[in-house]
């Protein structure tokens, strides 16, 4: 909890400093923030791609499972194997 309060205090100090900086430092700050945001966007895109890949794989496994169940029902002679 103390760490969070310290971080809030540090952020407030950094913001107050940033409002009184010269244009050169403001450009550096802007570039830093842009690179930070780009890094976050890249990480989110990577995670999104991984999630979509896993969902696709899960969908394929479910399709295979449904097919296997239908085959087993057909082999067992159960009527109404189709939905």
PyMOL Python script that loads the backbone (N, CA, C, O; Angstrom):
from pymol import cmd

cmd.read_pdbstr("""\
ATOM      1  N   UNK A   1       0.825  -1.186   0.000  1.00  0.00           N
ATOM      2  CA  UNK A   1       0.000   0.000   0.000  1.00  0.00           C
ATOM      3  C   UNK A   1       0.871   1.251   0.000  1.00  0.00           C
ATOM      4  O   UNK A   1       0.579   2.231  -0.686  1.00  0.00           O
ATOM      5  N   UNK A   2       1.954   1.197   0.789  1.00  0.00           N
ATOM      6  CA  UNK A   2       2.862   2.341   0.832  1.00  0.00           C
ATOM      7  C   UNK A   2       3.530   2.549  -0.518  1.00  0.00           C
ATOM      8  O   UNK A   2       3.818   3.680  -0.908  1.00  0.00           O
ATOM      9  N   UNK A   3       3.779   1.440  -1.241  1.00  0.00           N
ATOM     10  CA  UNK A   3       4.386   1.543  -2.569  1.00  0.00           C
ATOM     11  C   UNK A   3       3.474   2.288  -3.525  1.00  0.00           C
ATOM     12  O   UNK A   3       3.939   3.087  -4.337  1.00  0.00           O
ATOM     13  N   UNK A   4       2.184   2.030  -3.431  1.00  0.00           N
ATOM     14  CA  UNK A   4       1.214   2.700  -4.314  1.00  0.00           C
ATOM     15  C   UNK A   4       1.187   4.196  -4.024  1.00  0.00           C
ATOM     16  O   UNK A   4       1.172   5.017  -4.942  1.00  0.00           O
ATOM     17  N   UNK A   5       1.181   4.543  -2.735  1.00  0.00           N
ATOM     18  CA  UNK A   5       1.171   5.959  -2.365  1.00  0.00           C
ATOM     19  C   UNK A   5       2.449   6.647  -2.846  1.00  0.00           C
ATOM     20  O   UNK A   5       2.402   7.785  -3.314  1.00  0.00           O
ATOM     21  N   UNK A   6       3.592   5.960  -2.732  1.00  0.00           N
ATOM     22  CA  UNK A   6       4.863   6.531  -3.186  1.00  0.00           C
ATOM     23  C   UNK A   6       4.837   6.725  -4.700  1.00  0.00           C
ATOM     24  O   UNK A   6       5.307   7.739  -5.216  1.00  0.00           O
ATOM     25  N   UNK A   7       4.280   5.735  -5.405  1.00  0.00           N
ATOM     26  CA  UNK A   7       4.192   5.830  -6.867  1.00  0.00           C
ATOM     27  C   UNK A   7       3.301   6.998  -7.274  1.00  0.00           C
ATOM     28  O   UNK A   7       3.630   7.724  -8.212  1.00  0.00           O
ATOM     29  N   UNK A   8       2.181   7.190  -6.587  1.00  0.00           N
ATOM     30  CA  UNK A   8       1.290   8.315  -6.879  1.00  0.00           C
ATOM     31  C   UNK A   8       2.024   9.627  -6.658  1.00  0.00           C
ATOM     32  O   UNK A   8       1.904  10.557  -7.456  1.00  0.00           O
ATOM     33  N   UNK A   9       2.773   9.696  -5.585  1.00  0.00           N
ATOM     34  CA  UNK A   9       3.525  10.906  -5.275  1.00  0.00           C
ATOM     35  C   UNK A   9       4.580  11.167  -6.352  1.00  0.00           C
ATOM     36  O   UNK A   9       4.749  12.299  -6.806  1.00  0.00           O
ATOM     37  N   UNK A  10       5.292  10.098  -6.758  1.00  0.00           N
ATOM     38  CA  UNK A  10       6.303  10.234  -7.811  1.00  0.00           C
ATOM     39  C   UNK A  10       5.671  10.687  -9.122  1.00  0.00           C
ATOM     40  O   UNK A  10       6.219  11.544  -9.815  1.00  0.00           O
ATOM     41  N   UNK A  11       4.517  10.112  -9.463  1.00  0.00           N
ATOM     42  CA  UNK A  11       3.830  10.489 -10.700  1.00  0.00           C
ATOM     43  C   UNK A  11       3.397  11.948 -10.663  1.00  0.00           C
ATOM     44  O   UNK A  11       3.505  12.657 -11.663  1.00  0.00           O
ATOM     45  N   UNK A  12       2.912  12.390  -9.523  1.00  0.00           N
ATOM     46  CA  UNK A  12       2.486  13.780  -9.396  1.00  0.00           C
ATOM     47  C   UNK A  12       3.680  14.717  -9.548  1.00  0.00           C
ATOM     48  O   UNK A  12       3.574  15.761 -10.193  1.00  0.00           O
ATOM     49  N   UNK A  13       4.812  14.347  -8.957  1.00  0.00           N
ATOM     50  CA  UNK A  13       6.011  15.180  -9.080  1.00  0.00           C
ATOM     51  C   UNK A  13       6.491  15.212 -10.530  1.00  0.00           C
ATOM     52  O   UNK A  13       6.863  16.271 -11.036  1.00  0.00           O
ATOM     53  N   UNK A  14       6.486  14.066 -11.195  1.00  0.00           N
ATOM     54  CA  UNK A  14       6.914  14.015 -12.593  1.00  0.00           C
ATOM     55  C   UNK A  14       6.003  14.850 -13.475  1.00  0.00           C
ATOM     56  O   UNK A  14       6.474  15.525 -14.391  1.00  0.00           O
ATOM     57  N   UNK A  15       4.700  14.813 -13.211  1.00  0.00           N
ATOM     58  CA  UNK A  15       3.762  15.605 -14.001  1.00  0.00           C
ATOM     59  C   UNK A  15       4.003  17.089 -13.786  1.00  0.00           C
ATOM     60  O   UNK A  15       4.020  17.864 -14.742  1.00  0.00           O
ATOM     61  N   UNK A  16       4.188  17.481 -12.543  1.00  0.00           N
ATOM     62  CA  UNK A  16       4.397  18.909 -12.285  1.00  0.00           C
ATOM     63  C   UNK A  16       5.691  19.383 -12.924  1.00  0.00           C
ATOM     64  O   UNK A  16       5.778  20.526 -13.373  1.00  0.00           O
ATOM     65  N   UNK A  17       6.701  18.517 -12.970  1.00  0.00           N
ATOM     66  CA  UNK A  17       7.950  18.883 -13.640  1.00  0.00           C
ATOM     67  C   UNK A  17       7.728  18.991 -15.152  1.00  0.00           C
ATOM     68  O   UNK A  17       8.270  19.880 -15.808  1.00  0.00           O
ATOM     69  N   UNK A  18       6.928  18.079 -15.690  1.00  0.00           N
ATOM     70  CA  UNK A  18       6.716  18.040 -17.130  1.00  0.00           C
ATOM     71  C   UNK A  18       5.970  19.271 -17.632  1.00  0.00           C
ATOM     72  O   UNK A  18       6.124  19.645 -18.795  1.00  0.00           O
ATOM     73  N   UNK A  19       5.181  19.894 -16.802  1.00  0.00           N
ATOM     74  CA  UNK A  19       4.427  21.060 -17.246  1.00  0.00           C
ATOM     75  C   UNK A  19       5.305  22.298 -17.362  1.00  0.00           C
ATOM     76  O   UNK A  19       4.906  23.279 -17.991  1.00  0.00           O
ATOM     77  N   UNK A  20       6.495  22.267 -16.765  1.00  0.00           N
ATOM     78  CA  UNK A  20       7.391  23.420 -16.795  1.00  0.00           C
ATOM     79  C   UNK A  20       8.699  23.114 -17.522  1.00  0.00           C
ATOM     80  O   UNK A  20       9.738  23.681 -17.184  1.00  0.00           O
ATOM     81  N   UNK A  21       8.661  22.226 -18.514  1.00  0.00           N
ATOM     82  CA  UNK A  21       9.882  21.855 -19.214  1.00  0.00           C
ATOM     83  C   UNK A  21      10.038  22.675 -20.481  1.00  0.00           C
ATOM     84  O   UNK A  21       9.078  23.242 -21.000  1.00  0.00           O
ATOM     85  N   UNK A  22      11.277  22.723 -20.966  1.00  0.00           N
ATOM     86  CA  UNK A  22      11.510  23.437 -22.215  1.00  0.00           C
ATOM     87  C   UNK A  22      11.095  22.547 -23.388  1.00  0.00           C
ATOM     88  O   UNK A  22      10.903  21.343 -23.214  1.00  0.00           O
ATOM     89  N   UNK A  23      10.957  23.131 -24.579  1.00  0.00           N
ATOM     90  CA  UNK A  23      10.470  22.366 -25.735  1.00  0.00           C
ATOM     91  C   UNK A  23      11.309  21.132 -26.052  1.00  0.00           C
ATOM     92  O   UNK A  23      10.761  20.115 -26.478  1.00  0.00           O
ATOM     93  N   UNK A  24      12.627  21.196 -25.855  1.00  0.00           N
ATOM     94  CA  UNK A  24      13.473  20.042 -26.147  1.00  0.00           C
ATOM     95  C   UNK A  24      13.102  18.875 -25.241  1.00  0.00           C
ATOM     96  O   UNK A  24      12.959  17.744 -25.706  1.00  0.00           O
ATOM     97  N   UNK A  25      12.946  19.146 -23.959  1.00  0.00           N
ATOM     98  CA  UNK A  25      12.561  18.084 -23.035  1.00  0.00           C
ATOM     99  C   UNK A  25      11.147  17.595 -23.300  1.00  0.00           C
ATOM    100  O   UNK A  25      10.850  16.415 -23.112  1.00  0.00           O
ATOM    101  N   UNK A  26      10.281  18.487 -23.731  1.00  0.00           N
ATOM    102  CA  UNK A  26       8.914  18.087 -24.054  1.00  0.00           C
ATOM    103  C   UNK A  26       8.918  17.134 -25.247  1.00  0.00           C
ATOM    104  O   UNK A  26       8.152  16.171 -25.270  1.00  0.00           O
ATOM    105  N   UNK A  27       9.777  17.396 -26.241  1.00  0.00           N
ATOM    106  CA  UNK A  27       9.891  16.492 -27.388  1.00  0.00           C
ATOM    107  C   UNK A  27      10.406  15.126 -26.943  1.00  0.00           C
ATOM    108  O   UNK A  27       9.916  14.096 -27.406  1.00  0.00           O
ATOM    109  N   UNK A  28      11.391  15.115 -26.048  1.00  0.00           N
ATOM    110  CA  UNK A  28      11.915  13.852 -25.545  1.00  0.00           C
ATOM    111  C   UNK A  28      10.839  13.095 -24.779  1.00  0.00           C
ATOM    112  O   UNK A  28      10.713  11.878 -24.913  1.00  0.00           O
ATOM    113  N   UNK A  29      10.073  13.810 -23.984  1.00  0.00           N
ATOM    114  CA  UNK A  29       8.983  13.198 -23.240  1.00  0.00           C
ATOM    115  C   UNK A  29       7.935  12.632 -24.197  1.00  0.00           C
ATOM    116  O   UNK A  29       7.444  11.520 -24.007  1.00  0.00           O
ATOM    117  N   UNK A  30       7.602  13.402 -25.213  1.00  0.00           N
ATOM    118  CA  UNK A  30       6.623  12.949 -26.202  1.00  0.00           C
ATOM    119  C   UNK A  30       7.115  11.695 -26.910  1.00  0.00           C
ATOM    120  O   UNK A  30       6.348  10.752 -27.106  1.00  0.00           O
ATOM    121  N   UNK A  31       8.382  11.677 -27.293  1.00  0.00           N
ATOM    122  CA  UNK A  31       8.943  10.497 -27.953  1.00  0.00           C
ATOM    123  C   UNK A  31       8.939   9.296 -27.018  1.00  0.00           C
ATOM    124  O   UNK A  31       8.644   8.176 -27.435  1.00  0.00           O
ATOM    125  N   UNK A  32       9.269   9.534 -25.753  1.00  0.00           N
ATOM    126  CA  UNK A  32       9.258   8.445 -24.777  1.00  0.00           C
ATOM    127  C   UNK A  32       7.858   7.868 -24.623  1.00  0.00           C
ATOM    128  O   UNK A  32       7.679   6.650 -24.620  1.00  0.00           O
ATOM    129  N   UNK A  33       6.870   8.741 -24.497  1.00  0.00           N
ATOM    130  CA  UNK A  33       5.491   8.283 -24.332  1.00  0.00           C
ATOM    131  C   UNK A  33       5.025   7.548 -25.583  1.00  0.00           C
ATOM    132  O   UNK A  33       4.349   6.523 -25.486  1.00  0.00           O
ATOM    133  N   UNK A  34       5.382   8.065 -26.759  1.00  0.00           N
ATOM    134  CA  UNK A  34       4.998   7.387 -27.997  1.00  0.00           C
ATOM    135  C   UNK A  34       5.627   6.005 -28.094  1.00  0.00           C
ATOM    136  O   UNK A  34       4.963   5.051 -28.499  1.00  0.00           O
ATOM    137  N   UNK A  35       6.895   5.888 -27.728  1.00  0.00           N
ATOM    138  CA  UNK A  35       7.546   4.572 -27.791  1.00  0.00           C
ATOM    139  C   UNK A  35       6.958   3.627 -26.746  1.00  0.00           C
ATOM    140  O   UNK A  35       6.827   2.428 -26.995  1.00  0.00           O
ATOM    141  N   UNK A  36       6.606   4.160 -25.587  1.00  0.00           N
ATOM    142  CA  UNK A  36       5.972   3.348 -24.555  1.00  0.00           C
ATOM    143  C   UNK A  36       4.611   2.841 -25.032  1.00  0.00           C
ATOM    144  O   UNK A  36       4.289   1.665 -24.860  1.00  0.00           O
ATOM    145  N   UNK A  37       3.823   3.718 -25.625  1.00  0.00           N
ATOM    146  CA  UNK A  37       2.514   3.321 -26.152  1.00  0.00           C
ATOM    147  C   UNK A  37       2.645   2.320 -27.294  1.00  0.00           C
ATOM    148  O   UNK A  37       1.842   1.394 -27.407  1.00  0.00           O
ATOM    149  N   UNK A  38       3.664   2.507 -28.147  1.00  0.00           N
ATOM    150  CA  UNK A  38       3.881   1.567 -29.246  1.00  0.00           C
ATOM    151  C   UNK A  38       4.239   0.190 -28.695  1.00  0.00           C
ATOM    152  O   UNK A  38       3.761  -0.826 -29.198  1.00  0.00           O
ATOM    153  N   UNK A  39       5.078   0.156 -27.664  1.00  0.00           N
ATOM    154  CA  UNK A  39       5.431  -1.112 -27.036  1.00  0.00           C
ATOM    155  C   UNK A  39       4.217  -1.808 -26.441  1.00  0.00           C
ATOM    156  O   UNK A  39       4.061  -3.022 -26.566  1.00  0.00           O
ATOM    157  N   UNK A  40       3.359  -1.027 -25.793  1.00  0.00           N
ATOM    158  CA  UNK A  40       2.140  -1.604 -25.224  1.00  0.00           C
ATOM    159  C   UNK A  40       1.232  -2.132 -26.324  1.00  0.00           C
ATOM    160  O   UNK A  40       0.649  -3.208 -26.191  1.00  0.00           O
ATOM    161  N   UNK A  41       1.111  -1.377 -27.408  1.00  0.00           N
ATOM    162  CA  UNK A  41       0.266  -1.807 -28.516  1.00  0.00           C
ATOM    163  C   UNK A  41       0.799  -3.110 -29.117  1.00  0.00           C
ATOM    164  O   UNK A  41       0.023  -4.005 -29.452  1.00  0.00           O
ATOM    165  N   UNK A  42       2.122  -3.214 -29.253  1.00  0.00           N
ATOM    166  CA  UNK A  42       2.732  -4.437 -29.785  1.00  0.00           C
ATOM    167  C   UNK A  42       2.446  -5.633 -28.877  1.00  0.00           C
ATOM    168  O   UNK A  42       2.147  -6.727 -29.356  1.00  0.00           O
ATOM    169  N   UNK A  43       2.540  -5.418 -27.567  1.00  0.00           N
ATOM    170  CA  UNK A  43       2.270  -6.509 -26.619  1.00  0.00           C
ATOM    171  C   UNK A  43       0.807  -6.928 -26.671  1.00  0.00           C
ATOM    172  O   UNK A  43       0.501  -8.120 -26.659  1.00  0.00           O
ATOM    173  N   UNK A  44      -0.099  -5.954 -26.729  1.00  0.00           N
ATOM    174  CA  UNK A  44      -1.519  -6.287 -26.822  1.00  0.00           C
ATOM    175  C   UNK A  44      -1.822  -7.031 -28.123  1.00  0.00           C
ATOM    176  O   UNK A  44      -2.620  -7.968 -28.132  1.00  0.00           O
ATOM    177  N   UNK A  45      -1.187  -6.615 -29.217  1.00  0.00           N
ATOM    178  CA  UNK A  45      -1.411  -7.297 -30.487  1.00  0.00           C
ATOM    179  C   UNK A  45      -0.917  -8.733 -30.412  1.00  0.00           C
ATOM    180  O   UNK A  45      -1.580  -9.648 -30.902  1.00  0.00           O
ATOM    181  N   UNK A  46       0.238  -8.933 -29.805  1.00  0.00           N
ATOM    182  CA  UNK A  46       0.789 -10.277 -29.647  1.00  0.00           C
ATOM    183  C   UNK A  46      -0.137 -11.151 -28.802  1.00  0.00           C
ATOM    184  O   UNK A  46      -0.413 -12.297 -29.156  1.00  0.00           O
ATOM    185  N   UNK A  47      -0.612 -10.605 -27.687  1.00  0.00           N
ATOM    186  CA  UNK A  47      -1.528 -11.363 -26.835  1.00  0.00           C
ATOM    187  C   UNK A  47      -2.832 -11.654 -27.570  1.00  0.00           C
ATOM    188  O   UNK A  47      -3.385 -12.747 -27.446  1.00  0.00           O
ATOM    189  N   UNK A  48      -3.320 -10.694 -28.325  1.00  0.00           N
ATOM    190  CA  UNK A  48      -4.551 -10.885 -29.084  1.00  0.00           C
ATOM    191  C   UNK A  48      -4.385 -12.005 -30.112  1.00  0.00           C
ATOM    192  O   UNK A  48      -5.267 -12.848 -30.275  1.00  0.00           O
ATOM    193  N   UNK A  49      -3.249 -12.003 -30.797  1.00  0.00           N
ATOM    194  CA  UNK A  49      -2.974 -13.055 -31.776  1.00  0.00           C
ATOM    195  C   UNK A  49      -2.921 -14.424 -31.111  1.00  0.00           C
ATOM    196  O   UNK A  49      -3.440 -15.403 -31.649  1.00  0.00           O
ATOM    197  N   UNK A  50      -2.289 -14.490 -29.932  1.00  0.00           N
ATOM    198  CA  UNK A  50      -2.216 -15.758 -29.202  1.00  0.00           C
ATOM    199  C   UNK A  50      -3.604 -16.230 -28.795  1.00  0.00           C
ATOM    200  O   UNK A  50      -3.916 -17.414 -28.920  1.00  0.00           O
ATOM    201  N   UNK A  51      -4.434 -15.323 -28.313  1.00  0.00           N
ATOM    202  CA  UNK A  51      -5.788 -15.688 -27.888  1.00  0.00           C
ATOM    203  C   UNK A  51      -6.598 -16.190 -29.071  1.00  0.00           C
ATOM    204  O   UNK A  51      -7.288 -17.205 -28.969  1.00  0.00           O
ATOM    205  N   UNK A  52      -6.519 -15.486 -30.190  1.00  0.00           N
ATOM    206  CA  UNK A  52      -7.268 -15.903 -31.379  1.00  0.00           C
ATOM    207  C   UNK A  52      -6.792 -17.270 -31.846  1.00  0.00           C
ATOM    208  O   UNK A  52      -7.607 -18.106 -32.236  1.00  0.00           O
ATOM    209  N   UNK A  53      -5.486 -17.509 -31.813  1.00  0.00           N
ATOM    210  CA  UNK A  53      -4.947 -18.816 -32.194  1.00  0.00           C
ATOM    211  C   UNK A  53      -5.469 -19.929 -31.298  1.00  0.00           C
ATOM    212  O   UNK A  53      -5.819 -21.009 -31.774  1.00  0.00           O
ATOM    213  N   UNK A  54      -5.518 -19.659 -30.005  1.00  0.00           N
ATOM    214  CA  UNK A  54      -6.021 -20.664 -29.061  1.00  0.00           C
ATOM    215  C   UNK A  54      -7.508 -20.906 -29.244  1.00  0.00           C
ATOM    216  O   UNK A  54      -7.967 -22.042 -29.121  1.00  0.00           O
ATOM    217  N   UNK A  55      -8.269 -19.858 -29.536  1.00  0.00           N
ATOM    218  CA  UNK A  55      -9.706 -20.022 -29.787  1.00  0.00           C
ATOM    219  C   UNK A  55      -9.928 -20.859 -31.049  1.00  0.00           C
ATOM    220  O   UNK A  55     -10.789 -21.738 -31.070  1.00  0.00           O
ATOM    221  N   UNK A  56      -9.155 -20.587 -32.092  1.00  0.00           N
ATOM    222  CA  UNK A  56      -9.264 -21.374 -33.326  1.00  0.00           C
ATOM    223  C   UNK A  56      -8.940 -22.843 -33.068  1.00  0.00           C
ATOM    224  O   UNK A  56      -9.631 -23.737 -33.557  1.00  0.00           O
ATOM    225  N   UNK A  57      -7.877 -23.081 -32.291  1.00  0.00           N
ATOM    226  CA  UNK A  57      -7.496 -24.462 -31.963  1.00  0.00           C
ATOM    227  C   UNK A  57      -8.597 -25.148 -31.158  1.00  0.00           C
ATOM    228  O   UNK A  57      -8.911 -26.313 -31.404  1.00  0.00           O
ATOM    229  N   UNK A  58      -9.180 -24.439 -30.204  1.00  0.00           N
ATOM    230  CA  UNK A  58     -10.259 -24.988 -29.398  1.00  0.00           C
ATOM    231  C   UNK A  58     -11.469 -25.302 -30.277  1.00  0.00           C
ATOM    232  O   UNK A  58     -12.120 -26.330 -30.092  1.00  0.00           O
ATOM    233  N   UNK A  59     -11.769 -24.430 -31.221  1.00  0.00           N
ATOM    234  CA  UNK A  59     -12.878 -24.677 -32.136  1.00  0.00           C
ATOM    235  C   UNK A  59     -12.655 -25.933 -32.968  1.00  0.00           C
ATOM    236  O   UNK A  59     -13.585 -26.709 -33.189  1.00  0.00           O
ATOM    237  N   UNK A  60     -11.426 -26.134 -33.427  1.00  0.00           N
ATOM    238  CA  UNK A  60     -11.105 -27.342 -34.201  1.00  0.00           C
ATOM    239  C   UNK A  60     -11.259 -28.590 -33.337  1.00  0.00           C
ATOM    240  O   UNK A  60     -11.780 -29.609 -33.790  1.00  0.00           O
ATOM    241  N   UNK A  61     -10.808 -28.503 -32.106  1.00  0.00           N
ATOM    242  CA  UNK A  61     -10.934 -29.655 -31.205  1.00  0.00           C
ATOM    243  C   UNK A  61     -12.396 -29.971 -30.918  1.00  0.00           C
ATOM    244  O   UNK A  61     -12.776 -31.140 -30.854  1.00  0.00           O
ATOM    245  N   UNK A  62     -13.214 -28.945 -30.745  1.00  0.00           N
ATOM    246  CA  UNK A  62     -14.644 -29.161 -30.505  1.00  0.00           C
ATOM    247  C   UNK A  62     -15.289 -29.802 -31.729  1.00  0.00           C
ATOM    248  O   UNK A  62     -16.101 -30.716 -31.590  1.00  0.00           O
ATOM    249  N   UNK A  63     -14.935 -29.331 -32.930  1.00  0.00           N
ATOM    250  CA  UNK A  63     -15.465 -29.936 -34.159  1.00  0.00           C
ATOM    251  C   UNK A  63     -15.091 -31.411 -34.238  1.00  0.00           C
ATOM    252  O   UNK A  63     -15.924 -32.250 -34.583  1.00  0.00           O
ATOM    253  N   UNK A  64     -13.830 -31.728 -33.917  1.00  0.00           N
ATOM    254  CA  UNK A  64     -13.383 -33.130 -33.936  1.00  0.00           C
ATOM    255  C   UNK A  64     -14.157 -33.955 -32.907  1.00  0.00           C
ATOM    256  O   UNK A  64     -14.570 -35.080 -33.187  1.00  0.00           O
ATOM    257  N   UNK A  65     -14.345 -33.398 -31.736  1.00  0.00           N
ATOM    258  CA  UNK A  65     -15.082 -34.097 -30.684  1.00  0.00           C
ATOM    259  C   UNK A  65     -16.521 -34.367 -31.120  1.00  0.00           C
ATOM    260  O   UNK A  65     -17.032 -35.469 -30.922  1.00  0.00           O
ATOM    261  N   UNK A  66     -17.172 -33.375 -31.707  1.00  0.00           N
ATOM    262  CA  UNK A  66     -18.545 -33.562 -32.187  1.00  0.00           C
ATOM    263  C   UNK A  66     -18.607 -34.648 -33.248  1.00  0.00           C
ATOM    264  O   UNK A  66     -19.523 -35.470 -33.246  1.00  0.00           O
ATOM    265  N   UNK A  67     -17.634 -34.656 -34.155  1.00  0.00           N
ATOM    266  CA  UNK A  67     -17.600 -35.687 -35.197  1.00  0.00           C
ATOM    267  C   UNK A  67     -17.410 -37.068 -34.580  1.00  0.00           C
ATOM    268  O   UNK A  67     -18.082 -38.021 -34.975  1.00  0.00           O
ATOM    269  N   UNK A  68     -16.503 -37.183 -33.617  1.00  0.00           N
ATOM    270  CA  UNK A  68     -16.270 -38.470 -32.969  1.00  0.00           C
ATOM    271  C   UNK A  68     -17.499 -38.949 -32.215  1.00  0.00           C
ATOM    272  O   UNK A  68     -17.812 -40.140 -32.240  1.00  0.00           O
ATOM    273  N   UNK A  69     -18.188 -38.055 -31.555  1.00  0.00           N
ATOM    274  CA  UNK A  69     -19.415 -38.426 -30.839  1.00  0.00           C
ATOM    275  C   UNK A  69     -20.479 -38.896 -31.822  1.00  0.00           C
ATOM    276  O   UNK A  69     -21.155 -39.895 -31.574  1.00  0.00           O
ATOM    277  N   UNK A  70     -20.633 -38.184 -32.937  1.00  0.00           N
ATOM    278  CA  UNK A  70     -21.614 -38.588 -33.949  1.00  0.00           C
ATOM    279  C   UNK A  70     -21.262 -39.964 -34.514  1.00  0.00           C
ATOM    280  O   UNK A  70     -22.149 -40.792 -34.722  1.00  0.00           O
ATOM    281  N   UNK A  71     -19.969 -40.215 -34.765  1.00  0.00           N
ATOM    282  CA  UNK A  71     -19.540 -41.532 -35.267  1.00  0.00           C
ATOM    283  C   UNK A  71     -19.846 -42.624 -34.249  1.00  0.00           C
ATOM    284  O   UNK A  71     -20.331 -43.692 -34.623  1.00  0.00           O
ATOM    285  N   UNK A  72     -19.573 -42.379 -32.980  1.00  0.00           N
ATOM    286  CA  UNK A  72     -19.848 -43.358 -31.931  1.00  0.00           C
ATOM    287  C   UNK A  72     -21.343 -43.636 -31.821  1.00  0.00           C
ATOM    288  O   UNK A  72     -21.758 -44.781 -31.638  1.00  0.00           O
ATOM    289  N   UNK A  73     -22.154 -42.576 -31.934  1.00  0.00           N
ATOM    290  CA  UNK A  73     -23.600 -42.766 -31.856  1.00  0.00           C
ATOM    291  C   UNK A  73     -24.098 -43.585 -33.043  1.00  0.00           C
ATOM    292  O   UNK A  73     -24.985 -44.427 -32.900  1.00  0.00           O
ATOM    293  N   UNK A  74     -23.518 -43.332 -34.218  1.00  0.00           N
ATOM    294  CA  UNK A  74     -23.893 -44.097 -35.411  1.00  0.00           C
ATOM    295  C   UNK A  74     -23.505 -45.562 -35.230  1.00  0.00           C
ATOM    296  O   UNK A  74     -24.282 -46.462 -35.550  1.00  0.00           O
ATOM    297  N   UNK A  75     -22.299 -45.794 -34.717  1.00  0.00           N
ATOM    298  CA  UNK A  75     -21.830 -47.171 -34.491  1.00  0.00           C
ATOM    299  C   UNK A  75     -22.695 -47.892 -33.453  1.00  0.00           C
ATOM    300  O   UNK A  75     -22.914 -49.100 -33.545  1.00  0.00           O
ATOM    301  N   UNK A  76     -23.175 -47.144 -32.478  1.00  0.00           N
ATOM    302  CA  UNK A  76     -23.997 -47.742 -31.429  1.00  0.00           C
ATOM    303  C   UNK A  76     -25.445 -47.924 -31.887  1.00  0.00           C
ATOM    304  O   UNK A  76     -26.242 -48.550 -31.189  1.00  0.00           O
ATOM    305  N   UNK A  77     -25.781 -47.386 -33.042  1.00  0.00           N
ATOM    306  CA  UNK A  77     -27.128 -47.525 -33.568  1.00  0.00           C
ATOM    307  C   UNK A  77     -28.138 -46.609 -32.915  1.00  0.00           C
ATOM    308  O   UNK A  77     -29.336 -46.892 -32.923  1.00  0.00           O
ATOM    309  N   UNK A  78     -27.669 -45.529 -32.358  1.00  0.00           N
ATOM    310  CA  UNK A  78     -28.563 -44.574 -31.720  1.00  0.00           C
ATOM    311  C   UNK A  78     -29.217 -43.727 -32.806  1.00  0.00           C
ATOM    312  O   UNK A  78     -28.541 -43.179 -33.677  1.00  0.00           O
ATOM    313  N   UNK A  79     -30.557 -43.628 -32.738  1.00  0.00           N
ATOM    314  CA  UNK A  79     -31.296 -42.819 -33.705  1.00  0.00           C
ATOM    315  C   UNK A  79     -31.165 -41.344 -33.352  1.00  0.00           C
ATOM    316  O   UNK A  79     -30.969 -41.000 -32.187  1.00  0.00           O
ATOM    317  N   UNK A  80     -31.270 -40.481 -34.338  1.00  0.00           N
ATOM    318  CA  UNK A  80     -31.260 -39.048 -34.093  1.00  0.00           C
ATOM    319  C   UNK A  80     -29.875 -38.534 -33.757  1.00  0.00           C
ATOM    320  O   UNK A  80     -29.734 -37.655 -32.906  1.00  0.00           O
ATOM    321  N   UNK A  81     -28.842 -39.066 -34.410  1.00  0.00           N
ATOM    322  CA  UNK A  81     -27.478 -38.617 -34.156  1.00  0.00           C
ATOM    323  C   UNK A  81     -27.283 -37.168 -34.617  1.00  0.00           C
ATOM    324  O   UNK A  81     -26.439 -36.441 -34.092  1.00  0.00           O
ATOM    325  N   UNK A  82     -28.085 -36.768 -35.610  1.00  0.00           N
ATOM    326  CA  UNK A  82     -28.014 -35.373 -36.082  1.00  0.00           C
ATOM    327  C   UNK A  82     -28.787 -34.476 -35.130  1.00  0.00           C
ATOM    328  O   UNK A  82     -29.696 -34.930 -34.435  1.00  0.00           O
ATOM    329  N   UNK A  83     -28.422 -33.205 -35.103  1.00  0.00           N
ATOM    330  CA  UNK A  83     -29.108 -32.247 -34.231  1.00  0.00           C
ATOM    331  C   UNK A  83     -30.451 -31.897 -34.772  1.00  0.00           C
ATOM    332  O   UNK A  83     -31.172 -31.102 -34.169  1.00  0.00           O
TER     333      UNK A  83
END
""", "prot")
cmd.dss("prot")
cmd.show_as("cartoon", "prot")
cmd.util.cbc("prot")
cmd.orient("prot")
